[in-house]
Amino acid sequence: MQSLEGKKALITGGSRGIGRATAIALAKEGVELGLIARSEESFQSVEKELTALDATFVTAVADVANEQEVQLAVKKIEDKFGAIDILINNAGVGVRGSFLELPTDEWKKVLDTNVMGIVHVTQAALPAMIEKNKGDIVNISSMSGLKGTEGSSAYSASKFAVIGMSESLMQEVRPHNIRVSVLTPSLVETDFTRGRDNHDWNPDKYTQAEDVAEYIVNNLKLEQRTFIKTAAQWATNPF
Ligand SMILES: NC(=O)c1ccc[n+]([C@@H]2O[C@H](COP(=O)([O-])OP(=O)(O)OC[C@H]3O[C@@H](n4cnc5c(N)ncnc54)[C@H](OP(=O)(O)O)[C@@H]3O)[C@@H](O)[C@H]2O)c1
């Protein structure tokens, strides 16, 4: 196991849900954090908790779907920390609706956020990681990236794309000592699932964001650099 103390992590969607829980878990390991989300207000709660932990962090407002905003946000974070050691591409949105009835605007929003968002952030942060010849990229897909279900075609398409993109990237950056992992959680208790009509608050059915965060932290601590194996392991749903 390696210590994460002093490493620099960038977490998209770090203000709420899985991203927020991961930020807190990493802060407890002594990791310094750059957090991205779309609104300043959404950072308030995580900022309070990180301050109480005496963590070093910076927040940056950006919509990951917007390439220019992402470039400015990543620059702000790199100006403070230098190259990122751990990039967690977590920001994502869900949408439900039948294939035929879901407006194309909604399709585009989901694909622009969940797929192009990862492209924008990774393209901005990766050059400095390559220069450093070291790092971890963790992409958050979903169980919907392994199996399509009724009413979830756009979301599922985006999450399948995340897995394929991650596997390709993994092979490209392996020579630079950068590990790429892709995680496929099932139902996690966050605003994302709370907003659904059929949410029934069943703790046996929902994983907690803190459990996902713990899983991410434990995997980051592994020294093994057998990238494909790690990604395959993460691509089978651990929950
Ligand atoms: N919850 C689940 O059951 C579940 C299961 C499998 C996979 N996932 C995936 O896990 C990831 C996190 O989900 P979650 O449940 O933690 O969601 P969440 O509670 O809704 O939090 C989403 C986070 O992403 C940020 N965000 C959303 N759109 C963004 C954008 N365009 N640009 C920048 N930041 C953005 C949000 O902040 P702002 O709103 O302020 O931007 C927030 O910090 C997503 O990729 C989701 O698809 C979730």
The ligand as a MOL file (V3000), in Angstrom:
LIG
                    3D

  0  0  0     0  0            999 V3000
M  V30 BEGIN CTAB
M  V30 COUNTS 48 52 0 0 0
M  V30 BEGIN ATOM
M  V30 1 N -25.9540 7.9510 -7.5490 0
M  V30 2 C -25.9490 6.8360 -8.2300 0
M  V30 3 O -26.7900 5.9380 -8.0200 0
M  V30 4 C -24.8940 6.5880 -9.2830 0
M  V30 5 C -24.7280 5.2830 -9.7510 0
M  V30 6 C -23.7510 5.0330 -10.7220 0
M  V30 7 C -22.9870 6.0610 -11.2000 0
M  V30 8 N -23.1790 7.3140 -10.7490 0 CHG=1
M  V30 9 C -22.3350 8.3720 -11.3130 0
M  V30 10 O -21.5740 8.9480 -10.2750 0
M  V30 11 C -21.2880 10.2980 -10.5870 0
M  V30 12 C -21.6740 11.1950 -9.4210 0
M  V30 13 O -23.0580 10.9950 -9.1510 0
M  V30 14 P -23.7320 11.4440 -7.7870 0
M  V30 15 O -24.7770 10.4420 -7.5090 0
M  V30 16 O -22.7190 11.7470 -6.7630 0 CHG=-1
M  V30 17 O -24.4480 12.7960 -8.2950 0
M  V30 18 P -24.9110 14.1100 -7.5210 0
M  V30 19 O -25.1270 13.8520 -6.0830 0
M  V30 20 O -26.0130 14.6650 -8.3480 0
M  V30 21 O -23.6260 15.0710 -7.6560 0
M  V30 22 C -23.1830 15.4540 -8.9220 0
M  V30 23 C -21.9870 16.3550 -8.7810 0
M  V30 24 O -21.5400 16.7160 -10.0920 0
M  V30 25 C -21.6110 18.1380 -10.2710 0
M  V30 26 N -21.9720 18.3640 -11.6600 0
M  V30 27 C -23.0700 17.9130 -12.3180 0
M  V30 28 N -23.0460 18.3090 -13.5980 0
M  V30 29 C -21.8980 19.0030 -13.7650 0
M  V30 30 C -21.3080 19.6660 -14.8520 0
M  V30 31 N -21.8950 19.7050 -16.0470 0
M  V30 32 N -20.1280 20.2920 -14.6730 0
M  V30 33 C -19.5140 20.2720 -13.4560 0
M  V30 34 N -20.0300 19.6570 -12.3820 0
M  V30 35 C -21.2050 19.0410 -12.5320 0
M  V30 36 C -22.6450 18.6070 -9.2370 0
M  V30 37 O -22.4720 19.9440 -8.8310 0
M  V30 38 P -23.2770 21.1550 -9.5330 0
M  V30 39 O -24.7010 20.7120 -9.6730 0
M  V30 40 O -23.0840 22.3410 -8.6570 0
M  V30 41 O -22.6010 21.3290 -10.8450 0
M  V30 42 C -22.3050 17.6650 -8.0800 0
M  V30 43 O -21.1650 18.1020 -7.3920 0
M  V30 44 C -22.0440 10.6110 -11.8850 0
M  V30 45 O -21.1600 10.4800 -12.9720 0
M  V30 46 C -23.1020 9.5210 -11.9380 0
M  V30 47 O -23.4820 9.2290 -13.2700 0
M  V30 48 C -24.1070 7.6160 -9.7820 0
M  V30 END ATOM
M  V30 BEGIN BOND
M  V30 1 1 1 2
M  V30 2 2 2 3
M  V30 3 1 2 4
M  V30 4 1 4 5
M  V30 5 2 4 48
M  V30 6 2 5 6
M  V30 7 1 6 7
M  V30 8 2 7 8
M  V30 9 1 8 9
M  V30 10 1 8 48
M  V30 11 1 9 10
M  V30 12 1 9 46
M  V30 13 1 10 11
M  V30 14 1 11 12
M  V30 15 1 11 44
M  V30 16 1 12 13
M  V30 17 1 13 14
M  V30 18 2 14 15
M  V30 19 1 14 16
M  V30 20 1 14 17
M  V30 21 1 17 18
M  V30 22 2 18 19
M  V30 23 1 18 20
M  V30 24 1 18 21
M  V30 25 1 21 22
M  V30 26 1 22 23
M  V30 27 1 23 24
M  V30 28 1 23 42
M  V30 29 1 24 25
M  V30 30 1 25 26
M  V30 31 1 25 36
M  V30 32 1 26 27
M  V30 33 1 26 35
M  V30 34 2 27 28
M  V30 35 1 28 29
M  V30 36 1 29 30
M  V30 37 2 29 35
M  V30 38 1 30 31
M  V30 39 2 30 32
M  V30 40 1 32 33
M  V30 41 2 33 34
M  V30 42 1 34 35
M  V30 43 1 36 37
M  V30 44 1 36 42
M  V30 45 1 37 38
M  V30 46 2 38 39
M  V30 47 1 38 40
M  V30 48 1 38 41
M  V30 49 1 42 43
M  V30 50 1 44 45
M  V30 51 1 44 46
M  V30 52 1 46 47
M  V30 END BOND
M  V30 END CTAB
M  END
